[in-house]
Amino acid sequence: MTQSSQMTTISNQNNRILELENQLKEQNSKHKAQLNSCVGENKLLKKAVMRQNDIQQNMTKEIAHLHGAGNALLEKIARLEKDNYAMQIHIQHNNTNSGFGGGGSSGSGMMDQRPPDVF
């Protein structure tokens, strides 16, 4: 090989290296832009996940509170139903023994009743 052909080969190689370097710089800048975009999206997603977790915790607390309140109301309903039943039995018992209901033991009905104890 002659010296001029070697110089041409070296020059061609240098040009090719410069082209590759420029392509790599372009790709590097594109990748940096993509990375910055991904970092921004990641921050946004982290904030969204944290917010969703807060909402879920609040909802879990509220559900637990509502379950407790619901159970308390069910207990109150059961107690009121029992009280209502006891009052109905008491009223029936008083009506059958009072003569007003037609089931009194004496024959004259209302005349045999003693006045209520009201002071």
Contacts in CASP RR format, 6 or more apart in sequence:
PFRMAT RR
TARGET T0000
AUTHOR 0000-0000-0000
METHOD contacts of the structure
MODEL  1
MTQSSQMTTISNQNNRILELENQLKEQNSKHKAQLNSCVGENKLLKKAVM
RQNDIQQNMTKEIAHLHGAGNALLEKIARLEKDNYAMQIHIQHNNTNSGF
GGGGSSGSGMMDQRPPDVF
95 101 0 8 1.000
96 103 0 8 1.000
96 104 0 8 1.000
97 104 0 8 1.000
97 105 0 8 1.000
98 104 0 8 1.000
98 113 0 8 1.000
99 106 0 8 1.000
99 109 0 8 1.000
99 110 0 8 1.000
99 112 0 8 1.000
99 113 0 8 1.000
100 109 0 8 1.000
100 110 0 8 1.000
102 109 0 8 1.000
106 112 0 8 1.000
END
